[in-house]
Every structure is written in structure tokens, then in C-alpha cells.
Amino acid sequence: MTPNETAIMIHRELSPIAPKLSAALNRALLDIGEGSRLVGLGPGTHQSDPATFHEFETFSLKGSHPADILTKITQVLQALEAHSSWKVIIDKKPSHTPDQLELLYTLFRDPHSIS
């Protein structure tokens, strides 16, 4: 699967559930990563260069269960890791309100797993 095909699949599957993560993964794949027109144009732009950034997202749990949201995110991230050098670490933050789920994403390129 090409970076563009991976980005399209991620957008289709993830944007209704986690739009900020979907946009961050699109940025990772198409602006920074393997599908970028900037790859190889200087220091920090090669596929083997490390890259890391963070994104934060808050979910309203009205009518949803946190496990359903995390399951869908995990399924999409498994496909991402199978088709790119990007990995995502998800941290659950303490929520200020009981009906919200707050997640912090750390996106990083693992230069040793380029597909």
C-alpha cells in the first residue's frame, strides 16, 4: 500500500471517530513521511531521519464506550504500522469531566521499520 493509499484508508476509517488523529497521521504520511514531496531534500527530510510530534484529542463519551473508540483506533494503527515507518503511542490523560476521554498521541517515525 502506498503512502497515499494508506492516508486515504486512515481518513476514511478514522476521521469520523478521531479527526485530530486522522489529520496528524495524514500529516505524518504525506507532509513529513514517505509520501512527501520533501523527502530527501535536505537534513531531516530523509525517510531514515527520526521525526516526532504530538497531538491531543478529547472525545465525548455520550452514547459511546471508551473501549469502542480505542479498538477502532488500534485497528487503524495496526494497518499504519504494517504499511509505513510511523508508530503511535497513545496516552490516556485524566479527564476533567466524567463523560470525556482525553488522549495524547505521540507520532514518531521508526527509521528501522521502513516498509
N, C-alpha and C positions, 0 to 999 in steps of 0.2 A: 504494500500500500504506500503510495507516495505521500509526502507531507501534506499536499493539498487535499487528497482523498481522506487522510486522517483528520485534518481540520474540519472538513465538511461533515464527517461522521460524528465528530465530537460536538459540533454545533447542533446538529440535528438531535442527538441524544441528550445533550446536557443543558443546552440553553433554556429549555422550559423549566428545569429544576434548579440549576445553579448557573445563572447567567454570568456572574463575575468570573467563576472558574472557567467557563467556556471561553470567555473573552481572553483570559490570561493564557489559556492553552493555545488559542489561536495566535496570540502574540508570540508565544514561545516557538511555535512551529513555523509561522510564516514571516515574522519580523526579525526574530533572533536566530532561529534554528535552521534545520536542514532545508526548508523551503524558501528561505530568504534570498532575495537578490543580492544581499550584502555579504553572504557567506564567502569568505576568502578574500575580502577586500582590504584587510588590514589586521593589526593586532586586536585580538578579542572577538574577531568575527569568523574564525575558522570553526568547523564542526567539532574539532577536538579541544577547543578552548572552553574552560568552565564558565558557566553562566548561572546566576541565581537571582530570583526575585520573589516577592511575597504578594499575596492578595488576601483580603479579608471579606467574608460574606456572612450575612445574617439571614436566617430563614425563619419565617413564621410557621409555627407548628400547628396552627388551627386546621384540624382535619387531616393532619399528616403525622406519621410516626418518624422519629429521627432515624430509625434503622432503615426505613424505606428510602430515605434521601441518601444515606451513606452507602447503601447497597448499590444504588444506581451509579453514584459517583465512582465507587470501587470498580464496577464493571467497565466503565468508560476508561478509567485509568489503567486497567489491565490491557486494554486494546492500545492505548497510547504507548505504554512501555514495550509492547510487542512490536511496534512499528516506528519507534523513534528512540533517540538517546535521552529523552526527557523523563524525569521522575517527579513525583509529587508526594510531599509529606503533608498529612492533614493533622492539625492540632485542634482539639475542641477547647474553646475558651469558656470560662464561666459566663453564663448569660445573666444580664441584668433583670430580665423578666422571665417568668417560668414558661411562657409559651413561645420562646425563641430558642433557636440553635445557632450558635456563633462558631464559625470555623475560620481558622487561619491556614492558608495554603502556602507552602514553600515549594516553588518550582525550581528545579535545577537540572542542568544538563550533565549527564554522566558520560564523559568522553570515552569511557571504556566499554560502552554498550551501544555503539553506533551500529544500526542495522543496515 
